[in-house]
């Protein structure tokens, strides 16, 4: 591999562009698998996983990607259900 080819590769995958792409993919299809995202964007599984969990604050729940934090309405619904 020549030096010129190596210098053309992106130095970092944690860019706003990649974060936005992953977020749009997940919002469009919540049952999307991690491997499908990595195949689409040609980014390593570890990097995609890190972006999803650390940058977007999303986790997998019952085969769907969901926001890690509950909204106020969701919290209130849980309180109402527990009473």
C-alpha positions in Angstrom: 0.0 0.0 0.0 1.5 3.3 -1.0 1.7 6.3 1.3 -0.7 8.3 -0.9 -3.4 5.6 -0.6 -3.0 5.5 3.2 -3.2 9.3 3.5 -6.6 9.4 1.7 -8.3 7.2 4.3 -10.3 9.0 6.9 -8.4 9.5 10.1 -11.4 9.3 12.3 -14.8 7.7 12.0 -16.5 9.5 14.9 -17.5 12.4 12.7 -20.8 14.3 12.8 -21.5 13.0 9.3 -21.2 9.3 10.4 -23.1 10.0 13.6 -25.9 11.6 11.7 -26.0 8.8 9.1 -26.3 6.1 11.9 -29.0 8.1 13.6 -31.0 8.4 10.4 -30.7 4.7 9.7 -31.9 3.8 13.2 -34.8 6.2 13.1 -35.8 4.9 9.7 -35.7 1.3 10.7 -35.6 0.6 14.4 -35.1 -3.2 14.0 -31.9 -2.6 12.0 -29.1 -4.9 13.0 -25.7 -3.7 14.0 -24.1 -5.6 11.1 -26.4 -4.1 8.6 -25.3 -0.6 9.7 -21.6 -1.6 9.5 -22.1 -3.0 6.0 -23.9 0.1 4.8 -21.4 2.6 6.1 -18.3 0.4 5.9 -17.3 1.2 9.5 -16.1 -1.3 12.0 -18.7 -2.9 14.4 -16.8 -1.5 17.4 -17.0 2.1 16.0 -20.7 1.8 15.2 -21.5 0.3 18.6 -19.6 3.2 20.3 -21.4 5.8 18.3 -24.8 4.3 19.0 -24.2 3.9 22.7 -22.0 6.9 23.6 -22.8 9.6 21.1 -26.5 8.8 20.5 -27.4 7.4 23.8 -29.4 4.6 22.2 -29.6 0.9 23.3 -31.3 -2.2 21.9 -34.5 -3.3 23.6 -36.6 -6.2 22.4 -35.0 -6.1 19.0 -35.6 -2.4 18.5 -33.3 0.6 19.1 -34.7 2.9 21.7 -33.6 6.1 23.4 -31.8 5.4 26.7 -33.6 8.1 28.6 -37.4 8.2 29.1 -39.4 11.3 28.2 -41.4 13.0 30.9 -44.6 11.4 29.6 -43.1 7.9 29.7 -41.9 8.5 33.3 -45.4 9.7 34.3 -47.0 6.7 32.7 -44.8 4.4 34.7 -45.7 6.2 37.9 -49.4 6.0 37.1 -49.1 2.3 36.2 -47.4 1.5 39.5 -50.1 3.1 41.7 
